[in-house]
Amino acid sequence: MQLLIKGKNVEVTDPIRTYVQKKLSRLDRYLDNISQAEVEVSMEKTKAATDRYAVEVTMLTNGAILRGEERGADVYTAVDSVLDVMQRRVTRFKEKRYARGRAGAARGALAQGEPGELIEEETEEGEVGQPKVVRTKLVSVKPMSEVEAVEQMELLGHDFFLFYNSSTERIGVLYRRHDGNYGLIESEIGA
């Protein structure tokens, strides 16, 4: 596993680096094909001292991305918390991968045309001052079904997910609705 540890507003010392490496190596027991792991340790000036340090872990494994972020009063507490989260996500990923192999026919039928409650919803835009783009991220869009996109979004722990819908051949954004269901916005090129 290729490991990259970086700090934001905090210096990543050798004891911290060693601690993170030791803790992340435990995840190899659960999932042996982790190709890359990126750990970002950051310190923010917050009123609550218990949330001062944030640790974000992003792991790449067989085309899937697993991500977790936790906060703590010190770096070591935040690392322990995020690794508990990552252990649960790795376990869930393995269970879904195992279930996918066992229930391939059922999954194929679901991916064909019964995606569940994927509903397109339009919302009105309200004016809020003049917002700025403060962060830009480049993502690779992979072809997958709506069901696979839901699984990937859950593994990442995000509220939305951008993907190439292999059944409709369109770029889509899957998002979690307030009622717990999912919504899907697809692109269409037109005038």
C-alpha positions in Angstrom: 0.0 0.0 0.0 1.3 3.4 -1.0 0.8 5.8 1.9 0.8 9.6 1.6 0.5 11.6 4.8 0.2 15.4 4.6 -0.6 18.2 7.1 -2.6 21.3 6.8 -1.9 24.0 9.4 0.0 21.3 11.4 3.4 19.7 11.0 3.3 15.9 10.6 6.1 14.8 12.9 7.7 11.4 12.9 5.8 10.1 15.9 2.5 11.1 14.2 3.6 9.5 10.9 4.6 6.3 12.7 1.3 6.2 14.6 -0.7 6.6 11.4 1.3 4.0 9.5 0.9 1.5 12.4 -2.9 2.1 12.6 -3.5 2.0 8.8 -1.6 -1.3 8.5 -4.3 -2.9 10.6 -6.8 -2.3 7.8 -4.7 -4.7 5.6 -6.1 -7.5 7.6 -9.6 -6.7 6.4 -8.8 -5.7 2.9 -5.6 -6.8 1.3 -5.8 -5.0 -2.1 -5.6 -1.4 -0.9 -3.4 0.2 -3.5 -3.1 3.7 -2.1 -4.1 5.6 1.0 -4.0 9.3 1.6 -4.2 10.8 5.1 -4.6 14.5 5.6 -4.2 15.9 9.1 -5.4 19.4 9.7 -5.8 21.8 12.6 -8.6 24.4 12.7 -9.1 27.2 15.1 -12.4 26.2 16.6 -14.2 27.3 19.8 -14.6 23.7 20.8 -11.2 22.2 21.7 -12.7 18.7 21.2 -12.9 19.3 17.4 -9.6 21.1 16.8 -7.9 18.3 14.8 -9.4 16.7 11.7 -8.1 13.6 10.0 -9.3 12.6 6.6 -8.4 9.2 5.1 -9.0 8.3 1.4 -8.2 4.7 0.2 -8.2 3.3 -3.3 -9.0 -0.3 -3.8 -9.9 -2.2 -7.0 -11.6 0.9 -8.5 -13.5 1.8 -5.4 -12.8 4.8 -3.2 -13.3 4.5 0.6 -13.3 7.8 2.6 -13.7 8.8 6.2 -13.2 12.0 8.2 -13.3 12.5 12.0 -12.3 15.1 14.5 -10.7 15.0 17.9 -9.1 17.0 20.7 -5.6 15.8 19.5 -4.2 14.1 16.4 -4.1 10.7 18.0 -7.7 10.7 19.1 -8.8 11.9 15.6 -6.7 9.1 14.0 -8.3 6.5 16.2 -11.8 7.7 15.5 -11.3 7.9 11.7 -9.8 4.4 11.6 -12.8 3.0 13.5 -14.9 4.6 10.7 -12.7 3.2 8.0 -12.8 -0.3 9.5 -16.6 -0.2 9.4 -16.5 1.1 5.8 -14.0 -1.6 4.7 -16.1 -4.3 6.3 -19.3 -3.0 4.6 -17.4 -2.8 1.3 -16.3 -6.5 1.6 -19.8 -7.6 2.6 -21.3 -5.9 -0.4 -18.7 -7.3 -2.7 -19.3 -10.8 -1.3 -23.1 -10.4 -1.6 -22.7 -9.1 -5.1 -21.0 -12.3 -6.1 -23.7 -14.4 -4.4 -26.6 -12.5 -5.7 -25.5 -11.6 -9.2 -28.7 -12.5 -10.9 -30.8 -10.4 -8.5 -28.4 -7.5 -8.8 -28.6 -7.7 -12.6 -32.4 -7.5 -12.6 -32.3 -4.5 -10.3 -29.7 -2.7 -12.5 -31.9 -3.4 -15.6 -34.8 -1.2 -14.8 -35.9 -1.2 -11.2 -33.6 1.3 -9.5 -36.1 2.1 -6.7 -37.0 5.6 -5.8 -34.7 7.5 -8.0 -36.7 10.7 -8.7 -35.6 13.8 -10.5 -36.3 17.0 -8.5 -36.0 20.6 -9.5 -35.3 23.3 -7.0 -35.3 27.1 -7.3 -32.1 28.9 -6.8 -32.0 31.7 -4.2 -29.6 34.6 -4.3 -27.1 34.6 -1.5 -24.6 37.4 -1.8 -21.7 36.6 -4.2 -20.3 33.2 -3.4 -16.8 32.2 -4.6 -15.4 28.9 -5.8 -13.0 28.1 -3.0 -12.1 24.5 -4.0 -11.9 22.7 -7.3 -11.7 19.0 -7.6 -11.1 16.9 -10.7 -12.8 13.5 -10.6 -12.7 10.6 -13.1 -16.2 9.6 -14.1 -16.6 5.8 -14.4 -19.4 4.0 -16.2 -21.7 2.2 -13.7 -25.3 1.5 -13.0 -27.4 3.5 -10.6 -27.2 0.7 -8.0 -23.4 0.8 -8.1 -23.4 4.6 -7.9 -25.6 4.3 -4.7 -23.1 1.8 -3.2 -20.1 4.0 -4.1 -21.8 7.1 -2.6 -22.5 5.2 0.6 -18.9 3.9 0.8 -17.6 7.5 0.4 -20.0 8.8 2.9 -21.1 11.7 0.6 -24.5 13.2 0.0 -24.0 13.2 -3.8 -22.1 11.2 -6.4 -21.1 12.0 -10.0 -21.1 9.1 -12.4 -21.6 8.0 -16.0 -24.8 6.0 -16.2 -24.1 3.0 -18.4 -27.8 2.2 -19.0 -28.8 5.7 -20.3 -25.3 6.8 -21.5 -25.5 10.1 -19.7 -23.6 11.9 -16.9 -25.6 11.8 -13.7 -25.5 13.2 -10.2 -27.0 10.9 -7.6 -28.0 12.7 -4.3 -29.5 11.8 -1.0 -32.9 13.4 -0.3 -34.1 14.6 3.1 -36.7 11.8 3.2 -33.9 9.2 3.0 -34.5 8.2 -0.7 -32.2 9.1 -3.6 -32.6 11.6 -6.4 -30.9 11.4 -9.8 -30.1 14.4 -12.0 -28.9 13.5 -15.5 -27.4 15.7 -18.2 -28.7 16.2 -21.7 -26.8 18.3 -24.3 -29.2 20.6 -26.0 -29.8 24.2 -26.9 
